[in-house]
Amino acid sequence: MEEAFREVELRFLERAQAMSNRVLDIAGEIFELELPSISLEADLAKDGEFWFKLGEPAADLEMFVRALVRVFPKSFSRRLIRRKWEKELSVLFDRHCGRARYDFCLRIQKSFDLLRLRVMEVVDKTVEKVEEAVRMATEEKNRSEMGVRDRLSRMDQNIQFLEDTLGRLKGSSGSPPNAPTARTTSREASVGGDR
């Protein structure tokens, strides 16, 4: 039974880990991040509640039978004792087997609960890592958007500076604003003159 439980436990843990690692791989690809994989191990619970009782207190009737058996001849008393012990041994053996079965069932139940907790841990860790990946990707996106905005504003400032400089240069050369300069072509001059 323990081997069968270990096989089932191993199968569930492997499936949970495979799904978790696949989710983390996909999240890593989506967000272009390296996310660590998850690995867990579980084992059959070691703690048991098995107890073994060697003897039970004798009842009054049993003490009377013991005293009576000592009075009878040995052959007769041995047969009585043997019959009694055959019956009691089978009951005692069955009782202790029942205790062992009960202990094993408790250990299986504890192990199942532990396995369930471990699988839930895998799911929780996976969710945490994906949320962390989303947060990191969002931060990276915000940083890159801020960088683009900064670059665009610097470019706008540079364009404004160049336009102002061009305007000052045109104003200082003494030519009218729509007059063609040495760089403009006749086509650009005719387009500017049509305005």
GUDREN-709564 format. One line per 5 residues: number of its first residue (from 1); their letters; for each residue x, y, z of N, C-alpha, C. Coordinates in Angstrom, 3 decimals, padded with zeros to 6 digits, always signed. Each point is the difference from the previous one (the first is absolute). Example, Ala and Ser with C-alpha at 12.3 -4.5 7.8 and 13.67 -1.06 7.14 Angstrom:
1> as> +013.190 -005.690 +007.800 -000.890 +001.190 +000.000 +000.900 +001.200 +000.000 ~ -000.350 +001.050 -000.720 +000.820 +001.190 +000.060 -000.770 +001.090 +000.730
//
This chain:
1> meeaf> +000.825 -001.197 +000.000 -000.825 +001.197 +000.000 +000.867 +001.258 +000.000 ~ +001.088 -000.062 +000.768 +000.873 +001.167 +000.090 +000.618 +000.306 -001.358 ~ +000.387 -001.032 -000.735 +000.582 +000.202 -001.331 -001.034 +000.580 -000.963 ~ -001.229 -000.496 +000.079 -001.063 +000.531 -000.863 -000.239 +001.476 +000.317 ~ +000.000 +000.338 +001.293 -000.187 +001.403 +000.368 +001.145 +000.850 -000.524
6> revel> +001.217 -000.492 +000.125 +001.163 +000.754 -000.489 -000.082 +000.227 -001.504 ~ -000.464 -001.014 -000.746 -000.147 +000.165 -001.456 -001.023 +001.085 -000.330 ~ -001.144 -000.035 +000.680 -001.038 +001.012 -000.239 +000.512 +001.374 +000.409 ~ +000.651 +000.060 +001.145 +000.546 +001.263 +000.494 +001.021 +000.564 -000.979 ~ +000.879 -000.843 -000.486 +001.025 +000.434 -000.946 -000.631 +000.492 -001.297
11> rfler> -001.022 -000.723 -000.464 -000.675 +000.403 -001.232 -000.643 +001.381 +000.152 ~ -000.699 +000.239 +001.115 -000.645 +001.297 +000.208 +001.032 +001.113 +000.153 ~ +001.077 -000.265 +000.746 +001.028 +001.024 +000.165 +000.661 +000.336 -001.331 ~ +000.289 -001.016 -000.796 +000.624 +000.254 -001.302 -000.923 +000.805 -000.904 ~ -001.300 -000.336 +000.006 -000.947 +000.755 -000.831 -000.100 +001.453 +000.469
16> aqams> -000.075 +000.195 +001.320 -000.107 +001.364 +000.538 +001.257 +000.800 -000.333 ~ +001.161 -000.626 +000.155 +001.252 +000.691 -000.300 +000.109 +000.297 -001.493 ~ -000.398 -000.962 -000.842 +000.075 +000.211 -001.449 -000.913 +001.151 -000.421 ~ -001.227 +000.020 +000.522 -000.917 +001.091 -000.345 +000.537 +001.338 +000.504 ~ +000.505 +000.010 +001.219 +000.534 +001.231 +000.562 +001.181 +000.511 -000.806
21> nrvld> +000.918 -000.880 -000.323 +001.179 +000.418 -000.761 -000.380 +000.436 -001.403 ~ -001.004 -000.624 -000.598 -000.467 +000.412 -001.331 -000.599 +001.409 +000.064 ~ -000.810 +000.247 +001.030 -000.583 +001.337 +000.176 +001.110 +001.032 +000.181 ~ +001.006 -000.348 +000.809 +001.105 +000.934 +000.225 +000.805 +000.224 -001.275 ~ +000.187 -001.055 -000.800 +000.710 +000.156 -001.277 -000.759 +000.936 -000.935
26> iagei> -001.304 -000.207 -000.100 -000.824 +000.851 -000.875 +000.015 +001.443 +000.494 ~ -000.136 +000.176 +001.324 +000.040 +001.364 +000.555 +001.359 +000.629 -000.258 ~ +001.062 -000.785 +000.116 +001.335 +000.524 -000.278 +000.158 +000.419 -001.446 ~ -000.575 -000.789 -000.916 +000.064 +000.360 -001.419 -000.815 +001.256 -000.288 ~ -001.181 +000.085 +000.596 -000.864 +001.160 -000.239 +000.666 +001.273 +000.499
31> felel> +000.537 -000.058 +001.217 +000.549 +001.201 +000.612 +001.501 +000.146 -000.231 ~ +000.565 -000.925 -000.746 +001.430 +000.007 -000.301 +000.826 +000.063 +001.276 ~ -000.335 -000.879 +000.947 +000.705 -000.095 +001.275 +000.384 -001.444 +000.252 ~ +001.033 -000.197 +000.787 +000.408 -001.351 +000.395 -000.624 -000.294 +001.353 ~ -000.942 -000.950 +000.030 -000.661 -000.361 +001.252 +000.497 -001.371 +000.449
36> psisl> +000.336 -000.154 +001.285 +000.504 -001.292 +000.477 -001.109 -001.043 +000.045 ~ +000.386 -001.257 -000.187 -000.988 -001.083 +000.049 -000.227 -000.419 +001.445 ~ -001.053 -000.783 +000.207 -000.391 -000.429 +001.343 +000.158 -001.509 +000.089 ~ +000.530 -000.469 +001.129 +000.075 -001.441 +000.224 -000.389 -000.288 +001.444 ~ -000.773 -001.051 +000.181 -000.472 -000.385 +001.327 +000.138 -001.504 +000.180
41> eadla> +000.112 -000.399 +001.247 +000.005 -001.413 +000.327 -000.933 -000.211 +001.175 ~ -000.664 -001.118 +000.000 -000.859 -000.360 +001.125 +000.266 -001.455 +000.325 ~ -000.275 -000.365 +001.219 +000.279 -001.351 +000.432 -001.144 -000.467 +000.879 ~ -000.077 -001.296 +000.177 -001.017 -000.562 +000.866 +000.277 +000.475 +001.420 ~ -001.037 +000.384 +000.696 +000.167 +000.522 +001.362 +000.671 -001.046 +000.879
46> kdgef> +000.966 +000.446 +000.775 +000.744 -000.923 +000.858 -000.697 -000.198 +001.343 ~ -000.677 +001.019 +000.470 -000.640 -000.094 +001.303 -001.196 -000.919 -000.065 ~ -000.059 -000.868 +000.952 -001.135 -000.904 +000.069 -000.565 -000.004 +001.407 ~ -001.139 -000.588 +000.137 -000.620 -000.098 +001.310 -000.145 -001.454 +000.395 ~ +000.882 -000.822 -000.514 -000.064 -001.425 +000.294 +000.485 -000.248 +001.418
51> wfklg> -000.745 -000.789 +000.726 +000.409 -000.393 +001.328 -000.271 -001.483 +000.156 ~ +000.790 -000.599 +000.818 -000.077 -001.448 +000.158 -000.165 -000.309 +001.479 ~ -001.024 -000.737 +000.321 -000.298 -000.320 +001.379 +000.322 -001.474 +000.221 ~ +000.896 -000.269 +000.914 +000.431 -001.384 +000.212 -000.984 -000.804 +000.827 ~ -000.591 +000.574 +000.936 -000.923 -000.765 +000.840 -001.160 +000.851 +000.439
56> epaad> -001.064 -000.670 +000.378 -001.164 +000.717 +000.501 -000.250 -000.476 +001.422 ~ -000.531 +000.875 +000.814 -000.234 -000.420 +001.390 -000.979 -001.176 +000.054 ~ +000.319 -000.926 +000.875 -000.830 -001.204 +000.113 -001.311 +000.329 +000.704 ~ -001.062 -000.589 -000.486 -001.310 +000.177 +000.620 -000.110 -000.970 +001.179 ~ -000.989 +000.209 +000.841 -000.174 -000.859 +001.175 -000.224 -001.442 -000.404
61> lemfv> -000.773 -000.205 -001.066 -000.292 -001.351 -000.463 +001.273 -000.693 -000.478 ~ +000.887 +000.750 -000.671 +001.247 -000.583 -000.492 +000.886 -000.420 +001.160 ~ +000.021 +000.772 +001.077 +000.813 -000.366 +001.156 -000.555 -001.269 +000.655 ~ -001.309 -000.131 +000.007 -000.622 -001.207 +000.549 +000.344 -001.207 -000.857 ~ -000.038 +000.172 -001.346 +000.309 -001.113 -000.914 +001.462 -000.403 +000.177
66> ralvr> +000.904 +000.938 +000.164 +001.418 -000.316 +000.190 +000.202 -000.817 +001.278 ~ -000.686 +000.402 +001.036 +000.119 -000.740 +001.265 -000.580 -001.402 -000.142 ~ -001.100 -000.114 -000.725 -000.645 -001.284 -000.202 +000.861 -000.922 -000.862 ~ +000.698 +000.565 -001.007 +000.837 -000.782 -000.893 +001.170 -000.616 +000.772 ~ +000.497 +000.689 +001.000 +001.109 -000.531 +000.788 -000.410 -001.226 +000.811
71> vfpks> -001.271 -000.098 +000.295 -000.498 -001.128 +000.791 -000.132 -001.251 -000.870 ~ -000.351 +000.174 -001.266 -000.205 -001.152 -000.894 +001.334 -000.646 -000.378 ~ -000.070 -001.223 -000.520 +001.222 -000.654 -000.483 +000.585 +000.778 -001.184 ~ +001.319 -000.144 -000.202 +000.697 +000.788 -001.004 -000.515 -000.235 -001.410 ~ -000.291 -001.221 -000.369 -000.462 -000.268 -001.378 -001.323 +000.701 -000.276
76> fsrrl> -000.908 -000.058 +000.987 -001.294 +000.651 -000.173 +000.160 +001.531 -000.028 ~ +000.798 +000.532 +000.905 +000.166 +001.449 +000.073 +000.737 +000.543 -001.231 ~ +000.938 -000.790 -000.533 +000.711 +000.448 -001.217 -000.958 +000.110 -001.184 ~ -000.909 -000.963 -000.120 -000.980 +000.093 -001.093 -000.879 +001.235 +000.157 ~ -000.448 +000.280 +001.214 -000.824 +001.192 +000.249 +000.790 +001.280 -000.335
81> irrkw> +001.241 +000.047 +000.454 +000.826 +001.189 -000.246 +000.266 +000.147 -001.494 ~ +000.308 -001.129 -000.682 +000.276 +000.079 -001.438 -001.216 +000.488 -000.763 ~ -001.180 -000.507 +000.283 -001.215 +000.466 -000.687 -000.232 +001.495 +000.262 ~ +000.164 +000.360 +001.275 -000.209 +001.403 +000.358 +000.988 +000.890 -000.737 ~ +001.273 -000.383 -000.023 +001.016 +000.830 -000.644 -000.144 +000.012 -001.514
86> ekels> -000.449 -001.103 -000.598 -000.241 +000.000 -001.454 -001.053 +001.034 -000.355 ~ -001.050 +000.015 +000.791 -001.073 +000.963 -000.243 +000.486 +001.425 +000.283 ~ +000.678 +000.206 +001.115 +000.459 +001.339 +000.370 +001.096 +000.513 -000.930 ~ +000.872 -000.890 -000.452 +001.066 +000.431 -000.898 -000.552 +000.493 -001.332 ~ -001.011 -000.706 -000.522 -000.576 +000.471 -001.268 -000.682 +001.358 +000.186
91> vlfdr> -000.680 +000.199 +001.130 -000.641 +001.291 +000.275 +001.069 +001.077 +000.196 ~ +001.051 -000.332 +000.750 +001.073 +000.952 +000.247 +000.729 +000.360 -001.299 ~ +000.262 -001.011 -000.818 +000.668 +000.251 -001.285 -000.857 +000.892 -000.891 ~ -001.304 -000.299 -000.071 -000.903 +000.808 -000.807 -000.078 +001.428 +000.546 ~ -000.005 +000.152 +001.298 -000.055 +001.332 +000.612 +001.248 +000.806 -000.376
96> hcgra> +001.161 -000.620 +000.081 +001.228 +000.722 -000.326 +000.125 +000.270 -001.498 ~ -000.488 -000.914 -000.821 -000.036 +000.273 -001.446 -000.916 +001.182 -000.288 ~ -001.124 +000.067 +000.694 -000.898 +001.135 -000.157 +000.665 +001.299 +000.413 ~ +000.775 -000.041 +001.073 +000.718 +001.202 +000.428 +001.017 +000.418 -001.058 ~ +000.692 -000.982 -000.563 +000.993 +000.306 -001.047 -000.693 +000.580 -001.233
101> rydfc> -001.160 -000.595 -000.394 -000.747 +000.528 -001.153 -000.481 +001.418 +000.266 ~ -000.509 +000.235 +001.195 -000.478 +001.343 +000.353 +001.145 +001.006 -000.039 ~ +001.157 -000.392 +000.545 +001.166 +000.884 -000.026 +000.405 +000.303 -001.436 ~ -000.017 -001.012 -000.849 +000.382 +000.218 -001.393 -001.008 +000.916 -000.702 ~ -001.286 -000.195 +000.277 -001.023 +000.883 -000.594 +000.202 +001.440 +000.459
106> lriqk> +000.331 +000.190 +001.275 +000.266 +001.355 +000.483 +001.214 +000.602 -000.690 ~ +001.047 -000.801 -000.178 +001.205 +000.490 -000.673 -000.309 +000.361 -001.451 ~ -000.815 -000.828 -000.669 -000.383 +000.296 -001.385 -000.795 +001.304 -000.041 ~ -000.931 +000.186 +000.932 -000.806 +001.220 +000.033 +000.887 +001.228 +000.225 ~ +000.936 -000.107 +000.943 +000.916 +001.117 +000.253 +000.852 +000.271 -001.233
111> sfdll> +000.445 -001.065 -000.643 +000.829 +000.167 -001.197 -000.800 +000.641 -001.119 ~ -001.264 -000.395 -000.140 -000.858 +000.598 -001.016 -000.191 +001.486 +000.276 ~ -000.235 +000.333 +001.269 -000.142 +001.419 +000.359 +001.283 +000.760 -000.290 ~ +001.136 -000.621 +000.307 +001.293 +000.625 -000.275 +000.201 +000.184 -001.499 ~ -000.377 -001.006 -000.783 +000.107 +000.099 -001.456 -000.883 +001.126 -000.531
116> rlrvm> -001.220 +000.085 +000.514 -000.913 +001.064 -000.423 +000.595 +001.371 +000.325 ~ +000.576 +000.118 +001.185 +000.629 +001.268 +000.377 +001.185 +000.325 -000.910 ~ +000.776 -001.023 -000.354 +001.160 +000.232 -000.863 -000.446 +000.425 -001.399 ~ -001.035 -000.638 -000.519 -000.501 +000.382 -001.325 -000.546 +001.425 +000.050 ~ -000.703 +000.344 +001.073 -000.495 +001.365 +000.146 +001.165 +000.984 +000.122
121> evvdk> +001.098 -000.436 +000.656 +001.202 +000.842 +000.068 +000.541 +000.274 -001.392 ~ +000.027 -001.053 -000.834 +000.493 +000.167 -001.370 -000.864 +001.008 -000.740 ~ -001.311 -000.130 +000.146 -000.912 +000.919 -000.680 +000.208 +001.425 +000.519 ~ +000.089 +000.144 +001.322 +000.197 +001.341 +000.576 +001.323 +000.614 -000.444 ~ +001.066 -000.804 +000.006 +001.299 +000.524 -000.427 -000.033 +000.391 -001.473
126> tvekv> -000.684 -000.804 -000.800 -000.111 +000.318 -001.422 -000.732 +001.320 -000.195 ~ -001.109 +000.167 +000.699 -000.769 +001.239 -000.106 +000.851 +001.182 +000.459 ~ +000.737 -000.173 +001.113 +000.857 +001.082 +000.488 +001.056 +000.374 -001.038 ~ +000.617 -001.005 -000.595 +001.055 +000.286 -000.975 -000.558 +000.660 -001.254 ~ -001.182 -000.423 -000.430 -000.607 +000.638 -001.169 -000.380 +001.440 +000.332
131> eeavr> -000.563 +000.219 +001.189 -000.326 +001.373 +000.401 +001.263 +000.846 +000.081 ~ +001.086 -000.574 +000.515 +001.266 +000.726 +000.063 +000.508 +000.319 -001.408 ~ -000.170 -000.966 -000.926 +000.424 +000.237 -001.384 -000.834 +001.116 -000.629 ~ -001.302 +000.010 +000.275 -000.857 +001.069 -000.529 +000.434 +001.342 +000.568 ~ +000.278 +000.033 +001.294 +000.441 +001.244 +000.637 +001.320 +000.477 -000.601
136> matee> +000.940 -000.935 -000.162 +001.299 +000.374 -000.566 -000.149 +000.485 -001.439 ~ -000.847 -000.684 -000.781 -000.213 +000.416 -001.389 -000.671 +001.369 -000.062 ~ -000.951 +000.240 +000.893 -000.669 +001.303 +000.037 +000.990 +001.102 +000.373 ~ +000.854 -000.286 +000.974 +001.010 +000.992 +000.379 +000.946 +000.283 -001.161 ~ +000.413 -001.060 -000.685 +000.901 +000.172 -001.146 -000.682 +000.808 -001.100
141> knrse> -001.286 -000.281 -000.236 -000.746 +000.743 -001.020 -000.103 +001.467 +000.389 ~ -000.312 +000.252 +001.257 -000.097 +001.394 +000.467 +001.336 +000.717 -000.125 ~ +001.084 -000.690 +000.370 +001.323 +000.616 -000.135 +000.308 +000.305 -001.459 ~ -000.311 -000.949 -000.889 +000.302 +000.238 -001.421 -000.897 +001.105 -000.564 ~ -001.286 +000.058 +000.423 -000.884 +001.072 -000.455 +000.501 +001.353 +000.497
146> mgvrd> +000.463 +000.045 +001.228 +000.534 +001.257 +000.536 +001.258 +000.391 -000.765 ~ +000.824 -000.961 -000.334 +001.202 +000.282 -000.779 -000.348 +000.529 -001.380 ~ -001.024 -000.601 -000.633 -000.434 +000.465 -001.327 -000.547 +001.416 +000.112 ~ -000.820 +000.260 +001.041 -000.548 +001.349 +000.190 +001.120 +001.013 +000.209 ~ +000.986 -000.385 +000.807 +001.136 +000.905 +000.227 +000.734 +000.277 -001.307
151> rlsrm> +000.240 -001.046 -000.769 +000.704 +000.186 -001.273 -000.822 +000.854 -000.963 ~ -001.322 -000.243 -000.046 -000.859 +000.802 -000.883 -000.006 +001.477 +000.427 ~ -000.072 +000.241 +001.314 +000.004 +001.402 +000.438 +001.346 +000.655 -000.307 ~ +001.096 -000.741 +000.149 +001.314 +000.570 -000.356 +000.075 +000.274 -001.497 ~ -000.566 -000.932 -000.800 -000.008 +000.212 -001.453 -000.853 +001.216 -000.348
156> dqniq> -001.172 +000.145 +000.659 -000.848 +001.179 -000.232 +000.745 +001.273 +000.374 ~ +000.723 -000.036 +001.113 +000.785 +001.174 +000.398 +001.085 +000.295 -001.024 ~ +000.650 -001.059 -000.484 +001.037 +000.196 -001.019 -000.595 +000.559 -001.291 ~ -001.155 -000.510 -000.386 -000.661 +000.510 -001.213 -000.366 +001.469 +000.197 ~ -000.552 +000.322 +001.169 -000.364 +001.389 +000.284 +001.245 +000.895 -000.025
161> fledt> +001.083 -000.516 +000.603 +001.248 +000.767 -000.009 +000.497 +000.220 -001.421 ~ -000.058 -001.066 -000.825 +000.441 +000.118 -001.393 -000.897 +000.967 -000.776 ~ -001.327 -000.067 +000.233 -000.916 +000.926 -000.693 +000.277 +001.438 +000.432 ~ +000.224 +000.192 +001.316 +000.315 +001.356 +000.486 +001.317 +000.498 -000.601 ~ +000.969 -000.889 -000.032 +001.297 +000.367 -000.572 -000.141 +000.309 -001.478
166> lgrlk> -000.765 -000.807 -000.707 -000.233 +000.230 -001.430 -000.706 +001.335 -000.202 ~ -000.970 +000.300 +000.845 -000.721 +001.265 -000.094 +000.921 +001.178 +000.254 ~ +000.887 -000.131 +000.989 +000.946 +001.077 +000.276 +000.985 +000.172 -001.148 ~ +000.416 -001.150 -000.545 +000.926 +000.089 -001.123 -000.658 +000.649 -001.203 ~ -001.235 -000.342 -000.242 -000.718 +000.612 -001.126 -000.206 +001.488 +000.265
171> gssgs> -000.314 +000.350 +001.239 -000.236 +001.392 +000.354 +001.274 +000.828 -000.054 ~ +001.123 -000.567 +000.306 +001.247 +000.761 +000.003 +000.594 +000.141 -001.398 ~ -000.383 -000.837 -000.945 +000.546 +000.109 -001.360 -000.653 +001.131 -000.765 ~ -001.090 +000.547 +000.461 -000.630 +001.139 -000.630 -000.922 -000.383 -001.133 ~ -000.170 -001.234 -000.292 -000.907 -000.376 -001.088 -001.403 -000.156 +000.547
176> ppnap> -000.998 +000.248 -000.820 -001.377 -000.166 +000.465 -000.274 -001.472 +000.329 ~ -000.937 -000.281 +000.909 -000.235 -001.370 +000.435 -000.402 -000.922 -001.132 ~ -000.728 +000.445 -001.026 -000.422 -000.885 -001.082 +000.956 +000.021 -001.176 ~ +001.065 +000.762 +000.081 +000.940 +000.067 -001.116 +000.832 -001.262 -000.026 ~ +000.264 -000.505 -001.183 +000.796 -001.231 -000.060 +001.423 +000.272 +000.442
181> tartt> +000.532 -000.986 +000.717 +001.391 +000.090 +000.428 +000.850 -000.769 -000.971 ~ +001.276 -000.003 +000.271 +000.913 -000.688 -000.919 -000.255 -001.493 -000.030 ~ -000.534 -000.523 +001.053 -000.223 -001.443 +000.056 -001.305 -000.416 -000.647 ~ -000.983 +000.852 -000.022 -001.299 -000.411 -000.516 +000.034 -000.081 -001.507 ~ -000.775 -000.862 -000.534 -000.100 -000.162 -001.434 -001.055 +000.939 -000.542
186> sreas> -000.052 +000.130 -001.280 -000.982 +000.878 -000.625 -001.407 -000.515 +000.225 ~ -000.177 -001.283 +000.072 -001.332 -000.583 +000.239 -000.470 +000.386 +001.383 ~ +000.889 -000.143 +001.036 -000.375 +000.357 +001.381 -000.310 +001.485 +000.074 ~ +000.747 +000.809 -000.755 -000.244 +001.445 +000.002 -001.348 +000.305 -000.593 ~ -000.389 -000.706 -001.091 -001.299 +000.266 -000.622 -001.131 -000.471 +000.920
191> vggdr> +000.219 -001.087 +000.742 -001.031 -000.450 +000.934 -000.137 +000.992 +001.106 ~ +001.123 +000.528 +000.497 -000.032 +000.991 +001.076 -000.561 +001.314 -000.485 ~ +000.212 +000.337 -001.238 -000.492 +001.267 -000.534 -001.489 -000.026 -000.268 ~ -000.594 -001.200 -000.185 -001.429 -000.109 -000.303 -000.844 +000.285 +001.239 ~ +000.607 -000.060 +001.114 -000.769 +000.190 +001.247 -000.377 +001.382 +000.103
//
